[in-house]
């Protein structure tokens, strides 16, 4: 899989992820596009930080498609996981992004 480590990955946001982004946006009076980008950034940052300690990500969101340039560490991790379970690396990243979809939603609830 040489050369794939530096390639961009495109994934589709799951319904669960889109719902979490909508909830996030509703709480902050953000439009759907801004909320989707914020939630994508949060999820990607969590993944990058866990895998390689990184604190910055570069990505684009168009509709519900997330295009991401993973770090070398994350690319290697995704390739390893994909090979291990017999799926493509996009599927692996989709699963991790979906896992982190609801991160930070419950932290800021204010109960009266």
Secondary structure, 3 states (H helix, E strand, C coil): CCCHHHCCEEEECCHHHHHHHHHHHHHHCCCHHHHHHHHHHHHHHHHHHHHHCCCCCCEEEECCEEEECCCHHHHHHHHHHHHHHCCCHHHHHHHHHHHCCCCCCCCCCCCC
